[in-house]
Every structure is written in C-alpha cells, then in structure tokens.
Amino acid sequence: MQRSVVETLLGAAVIAVAVGFAVHAYTGAGRGGSGSGYALTAAFDSVDGIVPGSEVRIGGIKVGSVTGQHLNPETYRAEITLSIDPTIKLPADSSAEIASSGLLGDRYVSVVPGGDDRMLQPGQAIVYTQSAVSLESLIGRYLFSSGGSGEEKPAGAEAPAVGGAPKKDPFAE
C-alpha cells in the first residue's frame, strides 16, 4: 500500500511539471514585441520561409515579429506586416531583408536602421527591401552553368581522350 501512494505522488509531480512547462512555453512564445508593438509593412518579391510569428531583428536582437502576410494583387509582390517594439523608433530610410540563421536555419526579417531624421510612423511601409535568397536556386545555377565559372570553353578545348592522356592543344606553342 505504501508503495502505490509513493508512485501516485511521483506520477502527479511529473504531470504537474509537464503542465508547468507547457504553460511556460505557451506564454513565452509571443514575447519580444509580437502583437504589442506598432505595425509596419514591407513588400518583397519573395518571402520564402517567412510565416506569421517569424522574428524581426535589428543587429541580431529580436525587436518584433511578423504578424501577417498577403499577396498584393496589383504588383504581385508579397507584403508582410511587422509588429515592432514600441520603444524602437526606426528612421524612414531603414531597409529590411529576409535573412537566415545559418546555412539551413530559420528565416527572419533583418531590419537595418537608416540615418534619416524622420521616423517611420505606425502603418507606414519600409520601402527598401531585399528578398530571400533561395539556396536551391543558387545550387541549381551553379550545377547547370558551364562548370560553375560562368565562362564558356574555347572552341578548341576538348576533354581528355580515352585512356587519360589529354589531346594536344592546337593553340599551344
């Protein structure tokens, strides 16, 4: 009887700790300016990897998050809405780019503050943007280019003959 009471109390403690972790993860997930800041918009040609909830960073520090995205039917550009921490004031000539946390890491919006004396107001747009760079398209370009160098081979340059010995270069002296 004594043993089943101890096991029951231990099981209850494990469940309580698990619930505590779940509550902490749920309440801490939106910290850092999401939903509580002022809204800015930015238009990109491509926002691959950016979803609502993605971070907005300045100098690597989280200052907000992406709260929405949609396609502009007139320009066919992807427009995202950013929620920026109200204590951060951005100059009007600031720029935004889609960056990655490492080679295959999560994507985020990196904002580089400009030097203008005027500040962006809630609802305004960040005009200077740079879209996401697709790693797959870069690899594809390299693989399907002429050897990756971007230069075409001269007409007389041929592959080595069968047997491994190269053919004589007709342009060599």
C-alpha positions as CSV (number, residue, x, y, z in Angstrom):
1,M,0.0,0.0,0.0
2,Q,2.8,2.4,0.9
3,R,4.5,1.8,-2.5
4,S,1.4,2.7,-4.6
5,V,0.9,6.0,-2.7
6,V,4.5,7.0,-3.4
7,E,4.1,6.0,-7.1
8,T,0.9,8.0,-7.3
9,L,2.5,11.1,-5.8
10,L,5.5,10.8,-8.1
11,G,3.3,10.5,-11.2
12,A,1.3,13.6,-10.1
13,A,4.5,15.5,-9.7
14,V,5.7,14.5,-13.2
15,I,2.3,15.6,-14.7
16,A,2.5,18.9,-12.7
17,V,6.0,19.6,-14.1
18,A,4.9,18.8,-17.6
19,V,1.9,21.2,-17.3
20,G,4.2,23.9,-16.0
21,F,6.5,23.5,-19.0
22,A,3.5,23.6,-21.4
23,V,2.2,26.8,-19.7
24,H,5.6,28.4,-19.8
25,A,6.1,27.6,-23.5
26,Y,2.7,28.9,-24.4
27,T,3.0,32.2,-22.6
28,G,6.7,32.8,-23.5
29,A,6.2,32.0,-27.2
30,G,5.0,35.5,-28.1
31,R,7.5,37.6,-26.1
32,G,9.6,40.3,-27.7
33,G,7.2,42.6,-29.3
34,S,4.7,40.3,-31.0
35,G,1.2,41.9,-31.0
36,S,2.2,44.6,-28.6
37,G,4.1,46.9,-30.9
38,Y,3.3,49.3,-33.8
39,A,2.7,47.9,-37.3
40,L,4.8,48.5,-40.3
41,T,4.6,46.8,-43.8
42,A,7.2,45.8,-46.3
43,A,6.9,44.4,-49.8
44,F,9.2,41.7,-51.2
45,D,9.5,39.7,-54.4
46,S,9.8,36.5,-52.3
47,V,9.2,35.8,-48.6
48,D,10.2,32.1,-48.7
49,G,10.4,30.8,-45.2
50,I,8.7,33.7,-43.5
51,V,5.4,33.0,-41.7
52,P,3.4,34.8,-39.1
53,G,5.4,34.6,-35.9
54,S,8.8,34.8,-37.6
55,E,11.2,37.2,-35.8
56,V,12.1,40.7,-36.8
57,R,15.7,41.5,-35.7
58,I,18.0,44.5,-35.6
59,G,21.6,43.7,-35.2
60,G,20.6,40.1,-34.3
61,I,18.3,41.2,-31.4
62,K,14.6,40.4,-31.6
63,V,12.6,43.6,-31.8
64,G,9.3,42.3,-33.1
65,S,7.6,39.6,-35.2
66,V,5.8,39.1,-38.4
67,T,2.0,39.3,-37.8
68,G,0.6,38.8,-41.3
69,Q,1.4,38.3,-45.0
70,H,-0.6,38.6,-48.2
71,L,0.0,38.9,-52.0
72,N,-0.7,42.3,-53.5
73,P,-2.9,41.6,-56.5
74,E,-1.8,44.7,-58.4
75,T,2.0,44.4,-58.0
76,Y,2.2,40.6,-57.4
77,R,4.6,41.3,-54.5
78,A,4.4,39.6,-51.2
79,E,3.6,42.1,-48.4
80,I,4.2,41.3,-44.8
81,T,3.1,43.1,-41.7
82,L,5.6,43.6,-38.9
83,S,4.9,44.4,-35.3
84,I,7.8,46.4,-33.9
85,D,8.5,47.0,-30.2
86,P,7.1,50.5,-29.4
87,T,10.4,51.5,-27.7
88,I,12.3,51.1,-31.0
89,K,11.9,54.0,-33.4
90,L,13.1,53.3,-37.0
91,P,14.3,56.0,-39.4
92,A,12.3,56.5,-42.6
93,D,15.1,55.2,-44.8
94,S,15.5,51.9,-42.9
95,S,15.8,48.7,-45.0
96,A,14.5,45.2,-44.5
97,E,15.8,41.9,-45.8
98,I,15.0,38.3,-45.4
99,A,17.9,36.6,-43.7
100,S,18.7,33.1,-42.4
101,S,20.1,31.9,-39.1
102,G,22.9,29.9,-40.7
103,L,23.0,27.8,-43.8
104,L,19.8,25.9,-43.2
105,G,18.4,27.8,-40.2
106,D,15.1,29.6,-39.7
107,R,14.4,32.7,-41.8
108,Y,13.8,36.1,-40.2
109,V,13.3,39.7,-41.2
110,S,16.5,41.7,-40.6
111,V,16.0,45.5,-40.3
112,V,18.9,47.9,-40.9
113,P,18.2,51.3,-39.5
114,G,18.9,54.2,-41.8
115,G,20.2,57.7,-41.0
116,D,17.1,59.9,-41.7
117,D,15.9,62.3,-39.1
118,R,12.3,61.4,-39.9
119,M,10.9,58.2,-38.2
120,L,8.5,55.6,-39.6
121,Q,5.0,56.1,-38.2
122,P,2.6,53.2,-37.4
123,G,1.1,51.8,-40.6
124,Q,3.9,53.1,-42.9
125,A,6.0,50.9,-45.2
126,I,9.7,50.1,-45.2
127,V,10.5,50.9,-48.8
128,Y,14.0,49.5,-49.2
129,T,13.7,45.7,-49.2
130,Q,15.8,42.7,-50.3
131,S,14.0,39.4,-50.9
132,A,15.0,35.9,-49.7
133,V,17.8,34.2,-51.5
134,S,16.9,30.6,-52.4
135,L,19.7,28.2,-51.7
136,E,18.1,25.7,-54.1
137,S,18.2,28.2,-57.0
138,L,21.8,29.1,-56.3
139,I,22.9,25.5,-56.3
140,G,20.9,24.9,-59.5
141,R,22.5,27.8,-61.2
142,Y,26.0,26.5,-60.2
143,L,25.3,22.9,-61.3
144,F,23.8,23.8,-64.6
145,S,26.2,26.6,-65.6
146,S,29.2,25.8,-67.7
147,G,31.4,24.3,-64.9
148,G,30.3,26.9,-62.4
149,S,32.8,29.6,-63.7
150,G,30.3,31.4,-65.8
151,E,32.8,31.3,-68.8
152,E,32.3,29.2,-71.9
153,K,35.0,26.8,-73.0
154,P,37.0,27.9,-76.1
155,A,36.1,26.0,-79.3
156,G,39.4,24.1,-79.4
157,A,39.3,23.0,-75.8
158,E,38.3,19.4,-75.6
159,A,38.0,16.7,-72.9
160,P,40.9,14.3,-72.4
161,A,41.0,11.4,-74.8
162,V,40.0,7.9,-73.7
163,G,42.9,6.4,-71.7
164,G,43.5,9.6,-69.7
165,A,46.0,11.3,-72.0
166,P,44.9,14.8,-72.9
167,K,44.8,15.8,-76.6
168,K,47.4,18.3,-77.8
169,D,46.3,21.9,-77.5
170,P,46.2,23.4,-81.0
171,F,46.9,26.9,-79.6
172,A,50.0,25.9,-77.6
173,E,53.4,26.9,-79.0
